[in-house]
Amino acid sequence: MMDNYERYHSDPQFAALVDMFTAQLHNCDFTPSEVRLAAMMATINLESMRTRTLVRVTPEIDKALHDLHIMINEEKSP
């Protein structure tokens, strides 16, 4: 696997991202911790924007899951 230094020099998009973070650290006096928190917040924001596929549980599936739950609990009991 490529280390960050190698990736910086071989991946233009990664290099652009690193350069952007470097500029923010330099120009706006952000700390490395703030940049890490901002990157995490960006991933949280992106995840919250993604469309989720809803699964409709039919009565048959609900009963099968219920029966499985009972079976598992019976196996755990001494």
Legacy VTK file of the C-alpha trace (Angstrom):
# vtk DataFile Version 3.0
C-alpha trace
ASCII
DATASET POLYDATA
POINTS 78 float
0.000 0.000 0.000
1.187 3.493 -0.850
2.112 5.793 2.010
0.784 9.347 2.185
3.984 10.878 0.782
3.932 8.592 -2.271
0.221 9.167 -2.775
0.677 12.937 -2.530
3.223 12.795 -5.348
1.313 10.376 -7.567
-2.364 11.273 -7.066
-3.257 14.801 -8.231
-6.664 14.812 -6.510
-5.171 13.725 -3.184
-2.433 16.327 -3.591
-5.032 19.036 -4.249
-6.909 18.054 -1.103
-3.710 18.104 0.965
-2.778 21.471 -0.512
-6.223 22.849 0.340
-5.903 21.660 3.938
-2.386 23.114 4.121
-3.657 26.497 2.926
-6.476 26.431 5.472
-4.047 25.578 8.245
-1.708 28.362 7.150
-4.131 31.157 6.248
-6.901 30.688 8.754
-4.935 29.457 11.737
-6.849 26.192 11.940
-5.236 23.543 14.105
-4.653 20.005 12.844
-7.406 18.866 15.222
-9.855 21.341 13.690
-8.987 20.125 10.182
-9.548 16.508 11.290
-12.886 17.480 12.866
-13.892 19.376 9.725
-13.028 16.375 7.538
-15.094 14.106 9.797
-18.006 16.568 9.739
-17.832 16.636 5.935
-18.128 12.842 5.824
-21.057 12.969 8.267
-22.773 15.621 6.122
-22.242 13.553 2.982
-23.576 10.413 4.632
-26.690 12.249 5.811
-27.386 13.402 2.224
-27.333 9.888 0.785
-30.642 8.355 -0.118
-31.482 5.274 1.864
-33.296 2.317 0.380
-36.217 1.421 2.572
-37.023 -2.229 2.963
-40.640 -3.196 3.379
-41.010 -6.042 5.831
-43.955 -8.209 4.903
-45.971 -9.991 7.605
-44.358 -13.279 6.497
-40.852 -11.900 6.959
-41.816 -10.348 10.292
-43.154 -13.725 11.508
-40.043 -15.570 10.307
-37.801 -13.077 12.121
-39.917 -13.418 15.261
-39.726 -17.227 15.096
-35.955 -17.046 14.571
-35.613 -14.754 17.572
-37.572 -17.219 19.734
-35.485 -20.142 18.457
-32.213 -18.347 19.239
-33.398 -17.423 22.727
-34.461 -21.039 23.393
-30.991 -22.267 22.354
-29.349 -19.825 24.781
-31.508 -20.969 27.705
-30.042 -23.783 29.866
LINES 1 79
78 0 1 2 3 4 5 6 7 8 9 10 11 12 13 14 15 16 17 18 19 20 21 22 23 24 25 26 27 28 29 30 31 32 33 34 35 36 37 38 39 40 41 42 43 44 45 46 47 48 49 50 51 52 53 54 55 56 57 58 59 60 61 62 63 64 65 66 67 68 69 70 71 72 73 74 75 76 77
